[in-house]
Amino acid sequence: MENSITQRDIKMKLAARVGKVPPSLTLAISAKAKAMKAEGIDVCSFSTGEPDFDTPQHIKAAAQKALDAGKTKYGPAAGEPKLREAIAQKLSRENGLNYKPENIIVTNGGKHSLFNLMLALIEAGDEVIIPAPYWLSYPEMVKLAGGEPVILSTDVQTGYKITPEQLRQAITDKTKLLVLNSPSNPTGMVYKPEEIKALAEIIVEKDILVVSDEIYEKIIYDGAEHLSIGAVNSDVFNNTIISNGFAKAFSMTGWRIGYLGAPVELIKTIAKIQSHSTSNVCTFAQYGAIAALESSQDCVEEMRQAFAKRRQAIYDLLHAIPGLTCSKPEGAFYMFVNISKVSNSSLEFCNALLEEQKVAVIPGVVFGADDHIRISYATDLATIEKGMARLDKFVRSQS
Ligand SMILES: *Cc1c(COP(=O)(O)O)cnc(C)c1O
């Protein structure tokens, strides 16, 4: 064709900020396991970070109704007023956080919430304290926003939790924010109320901000108690940002709905960012979220009980495998397993396990813990039994 434009080899110079950031390896491993399955290979996948249940019917019905009623147009960038109201009420009723609708912004998922928060808060050189093992996106979000992640390592001795002294010593005059995630992905640990209170004291004393990622608050076991750090007292409340969403509690990962609770000034700033980037979250999906909060919470408890059964089953099976050690998680749906007696590279361990036994798990290196693997038990009991038998075989073959 005469006028066709052909693509030349343009040497593209990408922004330095993306150079340091690797793609999400958990998504890559899940994708590889799915692709193997599609080829007809019998893969047991424990890699995904999402509940395997369908979204409860009444939530889907509310979104369908909204769709039929023409809720198909642009809405306010900060979210449907009715949803912001319902979220404010939830946080006040269930978490003791005194928020009004103007303290709430609706986002395209918890990940989007945290990313926008970093963009709104972090300047070049600002330090953000992240306890390890951490959710893999936290440090990358900080880097994308131009900040410096400061990693605090923990181990099984402290239950994978930071101590107040550790936090105090990590704070410098550049510290802007602490990222707290309880219940934790990947470790499943839950900070006890008195531990939260001790951290809150230091946050107030040093006047830093804390973002509390509470996405797993509903998935807890054995009477563990979730205390939102913002509820400790009004001083720490003013320094707190709450991040939560619908993905885990209501099995709505694909809906992409999360939210932040924070001081009004910050919410306005994040609304401004959203107004120039994503605009509002899918309008009719937000009506599903309203139904999730305003209807019976029985579905949440039913899923929690299913997770509790699987947790016990997988814990018992793992414990019978010589060479692997793990503690019993109090929340979320992951087993965080120490593999140091078997391998000194979590990535090699995971690749070999997938190749040889067709079992997909996530290497701890992506969470800042190369001597561990993460096994998600958001899958059925039959897969858990089959997969752990294969893992047992694999581990025995390594010695
Ligand atoms: C799943 C998850 C989120 C939020 O996920 P979205 O799907 O973006 O809502 C946030 N934090 C942690 C630790 C998670 O595991």
The ligand as a MOL file (V3000), in Angstrom:
LIG
                    3D

  0  0  0     0  0            999 V3000
M  V30 BEGIN CTAB
M  V30 COUNTS 15 15 0 0 0
M  V30 BEGIN ATOM
M  V30 1 C -5.5220 -9.4790 47.3710 0
M  V30 2 C -4.8010 -8.4340 48.1390 0
M  V30 3 C -5.1170 -7.0600 48.0280 0
M  V30 4 C -6.1680 -6.4550 47.1460 0
M  V30 5 O -6.4630 -7.0400 45.9920 0
M  V30 6 P -7.4820 -6.3780 44.9650 0
M  V30 7 O -7.8880 -7.5350 44.1330 0
M  V30 8 O -6.7010 -5.3480 44.2080 0
M  V30 9 O -8.6170 -5.7690 45.7180 0
M  V30 10 C -4.4530 -6.1700 48.8270 0
M  V30 11 N -3.5200 -6.5640 49.6880 0
M  V30 12 C -3.1910 -7.8480 49.8270 0
M  V30 13 C -2.1700 -8.2100 50.8420 0
M  V30 14 C -3.8050 -8.8280 49.0480 0
M  V30 15 O -3.4340 -10.1010 49.1870 0
M  V30 END ATOM
M  V30 BEGIN BOND
M  V30 1 1 1 2
M  V30 2 1 2 3
M  V30 3 2 2 14
M  V30 4 1 3 4
M  V30 5 2 3 10
M  V30 6 1 4 5
M  V30 7 1 5 6
M  V30 8 2 6 7
M  V30 9 1 6 8
M  V30 10 1 6 9
M  V30 11 1 10 11
M  V30 12 2 11 12
M  V30 13 1 12 13
M  V30 14 1 12 14
M  V30 15 1 14 15
M  V30 END BOND
M  V30 END CTAB
M  END
